[in-house]
Amino acid sequence: MNKQRGVTLSGLLFAAIVIIIIGAAALKVMPDVLEYLTVLKDMKAVAQDPSLRDASASEVRKYFDRRLQMDYITGISGSDLDISREGSNLVLKIAYSRRIPLVSNVALVIDFEGSSAK
C-alpha cells in the first residue's frame, strides 16, 4: 500500500491564518512606509536644488513644507528637519516614529530615520 502525501486540512487552515495575519499587518504598515519614501524623495530634491544652496534654514523649511503639501503629507513638517551643510552641500535629516494600531490594544511602533546625503 502506498502512503498518501499532502497537506492536511488543519495544516492548510493554520497556514492560511498566518498568511492572513501577516497580510493584514502589511496593509496597515504600507501607507506609513510609502509616506516615508515620499519624504525621503522630497528631502533629496530639496537638498539638490541649486537655488537653495545659500538659503537660510527657515527658507529651506518653507520650501520643504511646500513640497510635502504637494504630495499630501500632513504628519511631518519642515520644523522636523535637521539642516546642516557639508561644504557647499545641503544635508537634511529627519527622524520620527509612527504608532500603528493593529488589533485592540496591540500596536506596532516604527522609527523612521532618513537623510538626504548619499
N, C-alpha and C positions, 0 to 999 in steps of 0.2 A: 504494500500500500504506500502511495506517495503522500508525503506530508504537505498540507496546504500552507502557503505563504501569503503574507499580505498584512495590511493594517486592520486592526480590529476597530469596531465602531467606537469604542471608548477612547482608543488612541487617536482616532480621527477627530473626535469631538474635542479632546484636550488640545490637540494641535490647532484646531480652528479657533478655540477660545484664546489661546496665546497670541495667535496672529491678529485677531480682532482687537485685543487689548493693546498690542504694540501699534497697530494701525490707528486706533483712536488717539493714543498719546502723540503719535507723529502728526496727526491732523491738527491737534491743539497747539503743537510747538511750531509748526511750519510758518504761520504768519509772523511770529516774532523773529524767526531766523531770516525770513525774506526782508523784514524791516531792517535788520542789522546789515544785511548785504547791501541794501539801498543806501543806508547811512554811510557805509564804507565807500561806496561808489561816489557819493556826493562829497565826502571828505577828500578823496583823491582828486576830484575835479576842482575843488576849491584850492587845494594846495598847489595844483599845477597851473592855475590861472595866472598868466603873466601880469595882469592888471592889479593883482593883489600882492605882488612881491614886496612893495614898500608900504602896504596898508597897515593901519593900526589894528589892534586886536578887536576893537569894537566894530570896525568896518568888516573884518573877516567874519565875525559872528553874525552880523546882519546879512551878509551875502549867503552864509551857510543856512540861516533861517529861511531865506527866500527859496533856496534850492530844496529844503525839506518841505516847504509849503507846496511847491510844485509837485512833489512826489507824494503828497498827502500823509506825511509823517507827523504825528502830533505828540508822541510821547517823549520826544527829545528836542532840545533847542540848542541854539548857539552858546548859551550860557553853560552847557555841559562840556564844552570843548576845552582842552588844554592846548594852548597855542604856544609854539616855540619856533625858533629859527636855527637851522644848521647851515651856517654860511649864508648863502643868499636864498636857500630853500626854506619854504614854509612847511612846518611839520604840525599836523593836527592829530590829537589823540583823544579818545573817548573811552569811558568805562561806565557801565551801568548794569543793573540787574533787572530781571523780569521774573515775576512770580506768576506761574501759570497753574490755575486750579485744575486738577484732573478729575477727582471724584470726591464728593463730600468734603472732608477735611484733609484730603491728601493733595499736595501741591508740588510742583516742580519749580525749582529756582535755578535760573540760568544766568551766569555772569558773562556779559559781553564786553570784550576789550578790543579796540582796534586803533590802528594808526595809519596815517597817510604815507608814512615812509615805506619804502620798498623793502 
